[in-house]
Each structure stands twice: as structure tokens, then as C-alpha cells.
Amino acid sequence: MLFTGSVIGLAVLGLWALVFWLYDNFKSPVQAIVAMLMPYFVPSENRSLVERFGKWAVITGCTDGIGKQYAFQLAARGLNIVLISRTTEKLIATAAEIEQRYQVKTKWIAVDFGQGRPIYDKIKQELAGIPVGILVNNVGTNVDFPDDLDKVPEDKLWDIININIAAATTLTRIVLPEMKQRRQGAIVNISSGSELQPLPYMTVYAASKAYIHNFTLALQYELEPFGITCQLVSPLFVTTKMNNFSDSLMAGGVFIPNAEAYAKHAVFTLGKTKQTTGYWSHGIQYCAFRLSPVWIRTIIGGEMNKHFRKEYYNQQKSTVKVN
């Protein structure tokens, strides 16, 4: 009897472990399916983003790549847009394009997130009086190409820390008090598939995205009582200038979408799922990676970055020959 009870107990424990292992590893495609089906089963999910979160969206790092396309997608859904980035000329051009295409209001704030703490007083002043409904913490930077830590310029390492970590943390802290007061709003933090494991030759970048991953999941718990959505978006490779060290990545493909296609899918998931890769094929890749132990993923990442570094060096040789 005791033996039988022990066997049943172990079987139940094993089933419990298997169910959670399957959920944890297949979560990305499951969440994508939930995002598509939810409006059919929960009518309230058909509300517009303006109705759910508010009339204004703030996007950082918004004049290129994923951030710019997020701004277009949100404007297309009727939100007024606050653009925060470094280059004034690009901000003016992006704001003008949004207003012309979507007939919404825009505001832009020119700051360099690499400067760290001093810029946030200006941002806070510029955002005063704007009821921010959605904050998209997209701004980020990476090493120019995969390389050994001691060979990466010190200024670049500080940029990664100040831009990838401090910006999301501080911007979120700025907008939260009013969101809590209204009990309405959404924080969207753009992480990366590199959050999945340590990443040799992009050590600080991957570590900064692991920070964003944990930061966002902790905030989800904190903000749920206030009715505030906090979404973690973890893209894999997208054809943006951050990846221009590799010709193969910039060539794109089924598993490497362009920024427009990626943002269109990612914005669709907002309000429907708390965690997403943002794109269907990225969900498949993320799920596949999770099936391997961290140490195997780390080795694969290191070898992949060695290959990308070789591509970069070949690019430089070709440029020298042409010149």
C-alpha cells in the first residue's frame, strides 16, 4: 500500500513537472494563438487601444527600425505620438510623416540617452500635462560587431548600460504615477531573444536584455492591481541597422522579418498577451531554443557570433578594396 502510494505520488509529481515544462517551453506559440483568438471569446478585447489605454503613446528610439514602425502602427490606430530620440532632423521628419499619414497629433523630444541621468529632468518637463497611455521602451544599442569584452570601447559599454537599462527603468518610473492614478495604461518593454542565455562576444548587450526581461516580469506583478498592462516583447533577428554587421542577417527571410512586418504583428498582441516574441516565426525559434539547456544555447550563441564577426571583417576588407 505504501509502495503504491509512493508510485502514484511520483507519477502525479512527474505529470505536474511535465505540464509546466511543456507550458514554459511552448509558451510563445501558445500566446500567439491566444492573441489571435481572444477577441472572439472575450468581446471586451475588441476595444481600441485608445479606449483601453489612452490617447497618447510615447516611443523611444523612434526614428529608425522597430521603434519607428511602432510609432506608425500606433498612430494608425488613432493614438497621438510623442517621439523621443537623439537626432532632431530625424524627429522632425518622422513627426511630419506621421501627421500627414494618420492625422494625429505629435510631439518630439530630442535627447541622447547615452548621457545618462541628466536628460530625464528635461523629458519629465516635456511630458508634463500629457496623459501617457502607452509607453514603448524601445531605445537600445549594441556593440558595433561581436567582439571580446576587453576590445569593446569603454564608451560603448557605458552607452549600452545607460541606453538599454537606465532608459527603460527611468521612463517607466516617470509615467507610472499618472497611470496608477487613472488606473489605465500600458508599458511595452522591447527586450531581445538574447535574454534567453549568456551571449559570448555580446556579453553586456545580452546581460542588459536579461535585465529588461526580469524587470518587466516583476513589474507585471506590481502593476496588475492598478489595471496597468506591462508587456515583454522579445524579438529575435530583424533587418534593422543594429544588425548591419552581418550581410546574411540584413538579407532577411521568413525568420528574419523587416521592421514594418515585425511591428505590425507585435502591436497586434498589445493588450492580448503579457509576453510575446512579437512575430510568429520568432515564436517558433524562441520555443525551439528553450528546448536546449542554457549551456548549449550559450555555445551556439558564441559560435554564431564568431561567424558574424568574420562577416564583419570581410565587409571591412571589401570596403577597403573598393576605396
Residue pairs with C-beta under 8 A, 6 or more apart in sequence:
23 30
24 290
25 287
25 290
25 291
26 287
27 275
27 287
28 275
28 276
28 277
28 282
28 283
28 284
28 286
28 287
29 283
29 284
29 287
31 269
31 273
31 275
31 276
31 283
32 269
32 273
32 276
32 277
32 280
32 283
34 272
34 273
35 268
35 269
35 272
35 273
35 276
38 45
38 272
39 45
39 46
39 272
45 271
45 272
48 77
48 78
49 74
49 77
49 78
49 79
49 133
49 134
49 270
49 271
50 77
50 78
50 79
50 133
52 184
52 186
52 271
53 133
53 134
53 184
53 185
53 186
53 229
53 271
54 131
54 132
54 133
54 134
54 182
54 184
54 185
55 79
55 80
55 131
55 133
56 79
56 80
56 81
56 82
56 130
56 131
56 132
56 133
56 134
57 71
57 74
57 79
57 80
57 81
57 82
57 132
57 133
57 134
57 135
57 136
58 81
58 82
58 84
58 127
58 130
58 132
58 134
58 135
58 136
58 171
58 175
59 67
59 70
59 71
59 74
59 81
59 82
59 83
59 84
59 136
59 138
60 67
60 84
60 85
60 113
60 136
60 137
60 138
60 139
60 167
60 171
61 67
61 84
61 85
61 113
61 138
61 139
61 140
62 68
62 70
62 71
62 81
62 83
62 84
62 85
62 91
62 94
62 136
62 138
62 139
63 83
63 85
63 87
63 90
63 91
63 93
63 94
64 90
64 240
64 241
65 238
65 240
65 241
65 242
65 259
66 138
66 190
66 235
66 238
66 240
66 259
66 262
66 263
66 266
67 85
67 136
67 138
67 139
67 190
68 94
68 259
69 259
69 260
69 262
69 263
69 264
70 136
70 138
70 188
70 263
70 266
70 267
71 81
71 83
71 94
71 98
72 98
72 101
72 102
72 260
72 263
73 263
73 264
73 267
74 81
74 134
74 136
74 267
75 81
75 98
75 101
75 102
75 104
75 106
76 101
76 102
77 267
78 102
78 104
79 104
79 133
79 134
80 104
80 105
80 106
80 107
81 95
81 98
81 104
81 105
81 106
81 107
82 106
82 107
82 108
82 109
82 127
82 130
82 132
83 91
83 94
83 95
83 98
83 106
83 107
83 108
83 109
84 108
84 109
84 111
84 123
84 139
85 91
85 108
85 110
85 111
85 139
86 110
86 111
86 112
86 113
87 110
88 108
88 110
91 108
91 109
91 110
92 108
94 108
95 106
95 107
95 108
98 104
98 106
99 105
99 106
107 126
107 130
109 122
109 123
109 126
109 127
111 119
111 122
111 123
112 119
113 119
113 139
113 162
113 163
113 166
113 167
114 141
114 158
114 159
114 162
114 163
115 162
116 158
116 162
116 166
117 166
117 170
120 170
120 171
120 174
123 171
123 174
124 174
127 174
127 175
131 178
131 182
132 175
132 178
132 179
132 185
133 184
133 185
133 186
134 185
134 186
134 187
134 188
134 270
135 171
135 172
135 175
135 185
135 186
135 187
135 188
136 188
136 190
137 167
137 168
137 171
137 172
137 187
137 188
137 189
137 190
137 212
138 188
138 190
139 163
139 167
139 168
140 163
140 164
140 190
140 192
140 208
140 242
141 156
141 159
141 160
141 163
141 164
141 242
142 160
142 202
142 205
142 242
143 152
143 156
143 160
143 202
143 204
143 205
144 156
144 245
145 245
145 308
145 309
145 312
146 201
146 202
146 245
146 305
146 306
146 308
146 309
146 312
147 201
147 309
148 201
149 203
149 204
152 204
157 204
160 204
160 205
160 208
161 204
161 208
164 205
164 208
164 209
164 211
164 212
165 208
165 211
165 212
168 189
168 212
168 215
169 215
172 187
172 189
172 219
175 185
175 187
176 187
176 223
176 228
178 185
179 185
179 226
179 228
180 223
180 226
180 228
183 226
183 227
183 228
184 227
184 228
185 228
185 229
186 228
186 229
186 230
186 231
186 270
186 271
187 216
187 219
187 223
187 228
187 229
187 230
187 231
188 231
188 233
188 270
189 212
189 215
189 216
189 230
189 231
189 232
189 233
190 212
190 233
190 235
191 209
191 212
191 213
191 216
191 232
191 233
191 234
191 235
192 205
192 206
192 209
192 212
192 234
192 235
192 236
193 234
193 235
193 236
193 237
193 277
193 282
193 285
193 286
193 289
194 202
194 205
194 206
194 209
194 210
194 301
195 206
195 209
195 210
195 212
195 213
195 234
196 286
196 289
196 290
196 294
196 297
197 206
197 289
197 294
197 297
197 298
197 301
198 206
198 207
198 294
198 298
198 301
199 205
199 206
199 298
199 301
199 302
199 305
200 298
200 301
200 302
200 305
201 302
201 305
201 306
201 309
202 301
202 305
206 301
209 234
212 232
213 232
213 234
216 230
216 231
216 232
217 232
217 275
219 230
220 230
220 232
220 274
223 229
223 230
229 270
229 271
229 274
230 274
231 269
231 270
231 273
231 274
231 275
231 276
232 274
232 275
232 276
233 266
233 269
233 276
233 277
233 278
234 275
234 276
234 277
234 278
234 282
234 286
235 262
235 266
235 277
235 278
235 279
235 282
236 255
236 256
236 277
236 279
236 282
236 285
236 286
237 243
237 249
237 255
237 256
238 256
238 257
238 258
238 259
238 262
239 249
239 250
239 251
239 252
239 256
239 257
239 258
239 259
240 259
243 249
243 250
244 250
245 308
245 309
245 311
245 312
245 315
246 308
246 311
246 312
247 311
247 315
248 311
249 256
249 308
252 258
254 281
255 281
255 282
255 284
255 285
257 265
257 279
257 281
261 279
262 278
262 279
263 278
265 278
265 279
265 280
266 276
266 278
266 279
269 276
269 278
276 283
277 283
277 285
277 286
289 297
292 300
